[in-house]
């Protein structure tokens, strides 16, 4: 009487655990790549020693050609207040981060601040403008 083995060796390769691992790595890299938000508008920011961190609601860019961008969308100076108003319409206390190139004259920065102040006066809200700077070396 021959004794037969119940445990047979399966020579097929099971790749289900490998595909799970690849899928988890893919999700990890997709999530971490979205956390890094590079500036779409290339700017040379002014430098400062202070470091202010705030929850930003909206970003306004002014590049070296003195063009305005509201969340990377080009905007004319006359439409600046309206565009900012539509982007922060649902916010009571929005924080607008102003990223201006260091070669931009102060008047262009003041135009953005005036637009936000006019919105505050019209809507009785308290939106803030923060000037973004780079770390002083």
C-alpha positions in Angstrom: 0.0 0.0 0.0 1.5 3.3 -1.2 1.1 6.3 0.9 0.0 9.3 -1.1 1.0 12.8 -0.1 -1.9 15.2 0.5 0.2 18.4 0.1 1.0 18.9 -3.5 3.5 21.5 -4.5 2.0 24.1 -6.8 4.5 25.4 -9.3 2.3 28.4 -10.4 3.4 31.8 -9.2 0.8 33.8 -7.3 1.2 37.5 -8.1 -1.7 38.9 -6.2 0.4 40.1 -3.2 2.9 41.7 -5.6 0.1 43.6 -7.4 -1.3 44.8 -4.1 2.1 46.2 -3.2 2.5 48.0 -6.5 -1.0 49.4 -6.1 -0.2 50.7 -2.6 3.0 52.3 -3.8 1.2 53.9 -6.7 -1.3 55.5 -4.3 1.4 56.6 -2.0 3.3 58.4 -4.7 0.2 60.0 -6.2 -0.8 61.4 -2.8 2.7 62.7 -2.0 3.1 64.3 -5.4 -0.1 66.3 -5.0 1.1 67.7 -1.6 4.0 69.4 -3.3 2.5 72.4 -5.0 5.1 74.1 -7.2 4.6 77.6 -8.3 3.0 77.6 -11.7 4.0 81.2 -12.2 7.8 81.5 -12.0 8.7 84.3 -9.6 11.7 85.6 -7.7 10.2 86.4 -4.4 11.6 89.0 -2.0 13.5 87.6 0.9 12.7 88.0 4.6 13.7 86.6 8.0 10.2 86.2 9.2 8.2 83.1 8.6 4.4 83.4 8.7 2.4 80.3 8.1 -1.3 80.7 7.4 -4.1 78.7 5.8 -4.3 80.1 2.3 -7.6 80.4 0.6 -6.5 82.0 -2.6 -3.2 82.9 -4.3 -2.7 86.0 -6.4 0.5 86.2 -8.5 2.2 89.3 -10.1 5.0 88.3 -12.4 7.9 90.4 -13.7 5.8 91.7 -16.7 3.3 93.1 -14.1 0.6 90.7 -15.1 -1.9 89.6 -12.5 -2.9 85.9 -12.0 -5.7 84.7 -9.7 -5.0 81.0 -9.0 -2.8 80.8 -12.1 -5.6 82.3 -14.3 -4.5 85.6 -16.1 -6.6 88.5 -15.0 -6.7 92.2 -16.1 -6.3 94.8 -13.4 -9.8 96.1 -13.9 -11.2 92.6 -13.3 -9.1 91.8 -10.2 -11.6 92.7 -7.6 -14.4 90.7 -9.3 -12.2 87.6 -9.8 -11.1 87.6 -6.2 -14.7 88.2 -5.1 -16.0 85.2 -7.0 -13.2 82.9 -5.7 -13.8 83.8 -2.0 -17.5 84.4 -2.1 -18.3 81.6 0.4 -15.5 82.5 2.9 -16.0 84.8 5.9 -12.3 85.3 6.7 -10.3 84.3 3.6 -6.5 84.6 3.5 -5.2 85.8 0.1 -1.5 85.0 -0.4 0.2 87.6 -2.7 3.2 86.2 -4.6 4.8 89.2 -6.3 8.2 89.1 -8.1 10.8 91.2 -6.3 11.1 93.5 -9.3 7.4 94.5 -9.2 6.8 98.1 -8.1 4.9 98.6 -4.9 1.9 100.1 -6.7 1.0 96.8 -8.2 1.0 95.2 -4.7 -1.1 98.0 -3.4 -3.6 97.4 -6.2 -4.3 93.9 -4.9 -4.5 95.1 -1.3 -7.0 97.8 -2.4 -9.1 95.2 -4.3 -9.3 93.1 -1.2 -10.1 96.1 1.0 -12.9 97.2 -1.4 -14.3 93.6 -1.1 -14.2 93.8 2.6 -16.0 97.1 2.7 -18.7 95.9 0.2 -19.3 92.5 1.9 -18.6 93.4 5.5 -16.1 90.6 5.8 -12.5 90.4 7.1 -10.3 89.0 4.3 -6.5 89.3 4.8 -3.6 89.7 2.4 -0.3 88.1 3.1 2.8 88.9 1.1 4.8 85.7 0.3 8.5 85.9 0.7 11.4 83.5 0.4 13.7 82.6 3.3 16.6 84.9 3.7 19.9 83.1 3.6 
